[in-house]
Amino acid sequence: MSLLRSGLLLLLAIAPAAQGAPASAIPNAEADLAWLNRYLESNTASRSPSRPSNGPGVPFAELRQRIGARMKVTLSDGVSRFGVLVEANATSAKLNVRVGAGDYLFDFKREQVAQIEER
């Protein structure tokens, strides 16, 4: 994220120079920069890694009994996938995820999982 922020800050700094105006000539430049920082920080916060939930969820050990059910799997990096559970064992499971006009078989390991919910 810092690379994106650096690039946007560089763009804000050089855009007026490219047009022949000093950087201080941009109206609201500081307000724009403050907004950009708030936006990037909030976007980062929404993608922060999830912690394992103590709330309702399906224990990994019970997945075999739920093959064929619609599930939401949230990984420890915060990414969630929705799909139909097609395979499960003690160490991994597979979710059939609809992607566009096709399907994707999403394979995940037990240690990657933060939470599993039946939908």
N, C-alpha and C positions, 0 to 999 in steps of 0.2 A: 504494500500500500504506500510505503514511503516513496517508491519510485514513481508511482502515479502522481502523488502530491508534488514531488520535485519537478516533474514534467509540467504540470499545470502551473506551478509557481513560475517556472522559467518562461512559459508561454505568456503569462500575465506581465512579466517583466519586459520581454522583448517585443511584444506586439506593438506598443507605441513607438519604439525605436525603429521598427520596420516601416512604420508609416511616417517617420520623420518627426515625431512628437516626443518630448521627454516623458519618462515613466510617470512623473508627478502630474502630467496633464490628463490622466485618465480620471474622469469623474467617478467618484465612489470606489476607487481602487481598493482602499483599505476595507471598506464594507464588503466588497466582493471577496476579498481575501479571507475575511473573517467568516463569511458565509461558507466559502469553500472548505475551510478548516472544520467548521461545525458539521458540514455534510459528510466529509470524509471520515471524521471521527464517529459519527452516528452510524455510517455504513459499516465501519469496522466493528462497532459494538454489536450490530445485529448478526455478524458472522463469527462472534467469539465462540470458542469451543464450549460445547455443552458438558455439563457435569452429569454423572449418572443420577437419575432421578430416584427419589425415594417414594414418589407418588405411584399411582396405579400404572401397571404395565405388565407385560407378559414375561415371566422368567425364561431365559434362554433354554433351560432344561425342559420346558413345556412346549417348545415349538413343534416337536414331532406330532403332537396331538392336534395341532392347528393347521396342518398342511391343507391348502385349498382356501384358507381364510384370507381376507384382505387385511394387510398389515401396514403400519407405518414404522419404519426402522430409522432411528436417529443415531448417527455415529458420533463418536467422541469429538470429531472435528466440527460438529454442528450441522453437517449435511443430513437431510432427511430424504428418504425414498418411500414412495407409496406403491404397493403392488400386491400380487397374490403370492403367498408362500408356497413354493413348489418342492422344496427339499430342506431337510434339517437333520443334523446329527449333533454330537456332543461338542464339536469344535467350530462348525460353520453352518451356514444356511444360504439358501438361494431364494431370491424374490424375483418374480416375473414382473417387470416394470414396463408400462405402456409408454412408448416414445414415438411421437408423431403417428405415422400409420403402421408402425411395427412394434415389436416387443424387444426388450433387453433383459437378459438374465443377469441380475445383480448379485454377485457372490460376496459375502462378507464373513469375516471371522468373529468369533465370540468376543475377543479382546478389543475389537473396534467399536462395539456397540455400547451406546450410552442408555438407550431406552427402546423398547419395542411395545407398540400398542396395536390392539386389534381394532379394525375400523368397521 
